Every structure is written in C-alpha cells, then in structure tokens.
Amino acid sequence: MEVDASQWSGDGTFTAALVEQLKSLTSIDFIRVEDAPASHTEANYNFISNEVYVRFRLEPVATVERWLGVVPVRRTALTPAMTLADLEGELARMEQVGPPDYADEAMLQYLKAERIIPPYQTRGYKVVELVRIYRLTP
C-alpha cells in the first residue's frame, strides 16, 4: 500500500480517520490525499475541503471469447478488485466512517460539521469538513 500525502496539509480529523480506514482495505493499493482549493477560514468557522484518490488492486480474470465467431479463445484480463460502490459498502460498515452523504458512480462525498469550544474563549467556532473520494484509473 502506497500513500501520497505530500499535497495534504494534514487538516481534518475525519480525513485522517478515513485514510487510516482505507489503509486497512487490501483491495486498495494506492491512496493520494490532497487539499482542495475550496478550503476557507474565517473568525467563526473553518471550512476544510480534502480530496482522496484511490486506486484499486488489479486481479487477473480468465474470459472465453469467440474468435471470428467460431473458435473459442481463452484470455486473461485485469479487472479492479473493487468498485466505488463496493468501497461505499465497506466504508458504511466501518463505525469510524459510516455511509457517505452523497454517492454516485464517480465519487463518494462526506460532509461533517463539528463545533469546537476552546476552554480559554467564550465563543467557539465551527469546523465543516468536506471529503470527496474519487477512483484513479490504472
């Protein structure tokens, strides 16, 4: 498993927990985490946007095709060990992650909000974290 976090600032507790859970899946062989340009900070809130790219391990699958419509030919093709829909199901079963807030055939999206009240201030601030997961093609 290779993890590339060189373009990630490390912000986002949910993103860090998500990446740790993704590392435990054997069907994934590469993870890249990046800060998205939508991140924004003001006095009363922090909006953290991160993007996670995953590449699934390829497995050989034997198929039988017909050459010229008559002669059967056996070929081996490489197919991903998991799809994004399978990943959605795996993450939904994990207690630390749960089901995504939005999912389609190209992306999984999580939106988490948390209010933080430091002990030395009377007013707290809100942290909104948006994480999108995309599949990298081999």
C-alpha positions in Angstrom: 0.0 0.0 0.0 1.4 3.4 -1.0 0.0 6.6 0.5 0.9 10.0 -1.0 0.0 12.8 1.4 2.6 15.3 0.1 -0.2 17.7 -1.1 -2.2 17.5 2.1 -1.7 19.9 5.0 -2.9 17.3 7.5 -6.0 19.3 8.4 -9.2 17.4 9.0 -9.7 14.8 11.7 -12.3 13.0 9.7 -10.0 12.9 6.7 -7.2 11.4 8.8 -9.6 8.7 10.2 -10.8 7.9 6.7 -7.3 7.5 5.3 -6.5 5.2 8.2 -9.5 3.0 7.5 -8.7 3.0 3.8 -5.2 1.7 4.6 -6.8 -1.4 6.2 -8.5 -2.5 3.0 -6.5 -5.0 1.0 -8.3 -4.2 -2.3 -6.7 -0.7 -2.4 -3.0 -0.4 -3.5 -2.6 3.4 -3.7 -4.1 6.4 -1.8 -3.4 10.1 -2.6 -4.8 12.8 -0.3 -4.9 16.5 -1.4 -6.2 19.8 -0.1 -8.9 21.1 -2.3 -8.8 24.8 -3.2 -12.2 25.4 -1.6 -10.8 25.4 1.9 -11.6 28.6 3.7 -11.1 30.1 7.2 -12.9 33.0 8.9 -13.3 34.1 12.5 -16.3 31.9 13.4 -15.7 28.9 11.1 -13.2 26.8 9.3 -14.2 25.1 6.0 -11.8 22.2 5.2 -12.1 20.5 1.9 -10.0 17.5 1.0 -9.9 15.1 -1.9 -8.9 11.4 -1.6 -8.0 9.4 -4.7 -7.9 5.6 -4.5 -6.5 3.0 -7.0 -7.8 -0.5 -6.6 -5.6 -3.5 -6.9 -6.0 -5.3 -10.3 -6.8 -9.0 -10.4 -6.5 -11.4 -13.4 -9.8 -12.8 -14.6 -10.0 -15.5 -17.3 -12.6 -15.0 -20.0 -13.6 -17.0 -23.0 -14.2 -15.2 -26.2 -15.0 -16.4 -29.8 -12.5 -15.5 -32.5 -14.3 -15.0 -35.8 -17.5 -16.0 -34.0 -16.4 -19.7 -34.1 -13.2 -20.6 -32.3 -13.2 -20.2 -28.5 -10.2 -18.3 -27.2 -9.3 -18.0 -23.6 -7.9 -14.7 -22.5 -6.8 -13.2 -19.2 -7.9 -9.6 -18.4 -7.1 -7.5 -15.4 -10.1 -6.1 -13.6 -10.2 -4.0 -10.4 -10.7 -5.9 -7.2 -13.3 -3.4 -6.0 -15.6 -0.8 -7.4 -16.5 2.5 -5.9 -19.9 1.1 -5.0 -18.1 -1.8 -3.2 -16.0 0.8 -1.4 -19.1 2.6 -0.3 -20.5 -0.5 1.3 -17.2 -1.3 3.0 -17.0 2.3 4.5 -20.6 2.2 5.5 -19.9 -0.9 7.7 -17.0 0.9 9.4 -18.0 2.5 12.7 -15.5 5.4 12.4 -16.6 6.4 8.9 -20.2 5.3 8.1 -22.2 5.8 4.9 -21.4 8.7 2.6 -23.7 11.7 2.5 -23.7 11.6 -1.3 -22.6 8.9 -3.7 -22.7 8.4 -7.5 -20.7 6.2 -9.9 -17.8 8.6 -9.9 -17.5 10.0 -6.4 -18.3 9.5 -2.7 -18.8 12.6 -0.6 -18.7 13.1 3.2 -19.7 16.3 5.0 -19.0 16.5 8.7 -19.6 19.5 11.0 -18.4 20.0 14.5 -18.5 22.8 17.0 -15.3 23.5 18.9 -15.3 25.5 22.1 -11.8 26.1 23.4 -11.5 26.4 27.2 -10.0 29.9 27.0 -12.7 31.5 24.9 -16.3 32.3 25.5 -17.3 31.7 21.9 -16.3 28.7 19.9 -16.0 28.1 16.1 -17.5 25.7 13.7 -15.4 23.3 11.7 -17.0 22.0 8.5 -15.1 19.2 6.7 -15.9 18.1 3.2 -14.2 15.0 1.9 -14.6 13.6 -1.6 -13.3 10.2 -2.7 -12.5 9.5 -6.4 -11.2 6.4 -8.1 -7.9 6.6 -10.0 -7.8 4.6 -13.2 -4.8 2.4 -13.8 
